[in-house]
Amino acid sequence: MDGERMATTPAEALIRDRTLRGRGDTGRTTTRRPRTIRWIIIVGLLLAVVLGGLYEFNRFREQAIATFFANNRPPPAKISAADVTTESVPRFATGIGSVTAIHQVTINPEVGGRVIKIFFEPGAAVKADDPLVQLNDAPDRGDLANYQAQARWAETTLQRSSQLAQRQFEARETVDQKQSQLDQARAQIIKTEAVIAQKLIRAPFSGQLGTRRIEVGQYLTPGAAIVTLTDLSMLYANFTLPSQMRPEIVVGQRVDVTADAFPGHTFAAEITTIEPQVSADTRTMTVQATMRNPDNSLLPGMFVNAAVVLPPKADVMVLPETAVDYTLYGDSVYVIREDGQDANGHPILKAMRTPIKTGARVGGKVEILQGLQPGERVVAAGQVKVQSGAQVAISDSPGPQPPAALTRN
């Protein structure tokens, strides 16, 4: 037997070793497989427990959040309320224009001459016929003295000729010639006196002077600008209105004039002229109103807004302008309505957004054409804190008031 074992070839020995090794590996594989399956089961159970815990935690958190918000509602928003009322609404026909002075001129000389004296100060107030500028009139005064001497001589010779003619010592033709010479001399006197008067330039009416445009010693040609003179006590307000308003515009109507330079101040005017023609380009008519300017506030050339007072419109629903929410999608308000009672028996108030149609806005109020009824209560202030259907509480503080009436002259 030992001989046989020793006689085994190397190839047989190699086969026998591989066979024995395979048997050992098979035993170990069989031993490890149950352990792997057991670990997989354990890990799966652990993952299931973790995922189930996370799911239950999320459900609990969501339920807690819902319970919190259900039991912790925000308090009602504090707002100010206003009632829809009916009243007479004033109507106006509005236009834009400018102010001009009733009396306004640029002082110019009628004749040429050298300035020898200036009697005024720039910006001063003057009265009618006050002297302003004296031009050199010495040559004209010399001519006046000459013509006056000629007139005296002509008058003397005329008297002598008349006496002689009465005695028929001189022809009647000579008397007429002397009379003509006297008349010519007197005419020259009148003309020269007029030229002298023209060279003393006076104020044509009372008013306020502007800036001086001349100097002493300057030679002025006829028509040269000296200074402007403006009477600010009375002014014209010239403005335009659509031609469709013509049936409602008549002479004598009151016009409220406002200027950007004096915000909150209204000047009273009265229509004095209506242009009898309508502009073919703009289809507007020009209206002129006369107004007093006692404190010289307005100046000619100022831009103004004019509102012709028309008969008021009666029984119109109005609200404060602050109650209306203006958007691109239309105008709306929050109407306050009762929705049951709370635990204390107090009515629950909710604000409901309601679309409306608005009209003219006058004096801080807006005209309501559609969407509301008289007596309804709406949110007048605090809309930024309100959503449609939200609960509100009316504040004890007074709501916004329309601006005070504009002052009028």
Secondary structure, 3 states (H helix, E strand, C coil): CHHHHHCCCHHHHHHHHHHHHHHHHHHHHHHHHHHHHHHHHHHHHHHHHHHHHHHHHHHHHHHHHHHHHHHCCCCCEEEEEEECEEEEEEEEEEEEEEEEEEEEEEECCCCCEEEEEECCCCCCEECCCCEEEEECCHHHHHHHHHHHHHHHHHHHHHHHHHHHHHCCCCCHHHHHHHHHHHHHHHHHHHHHHHHHHHCEEECCCCEEECCCCCCCCCEECCCCCCEEEEEEEEEEEEEEEEHHHHHHCCCCCEEEEEECCCCCEEEEEEEEEEEEEECCCCCEEEEEEEEECCCCCCCCCCEEEEEEEEEEEEEEEEEEHHHCEEECCEEEEEEEEEEEECCCCCEEEEEEEEEEEEEEEECCEEEEEECCCCCCEEEEECHHHCCCCEEEEECCCCCCCCCCCCEEC
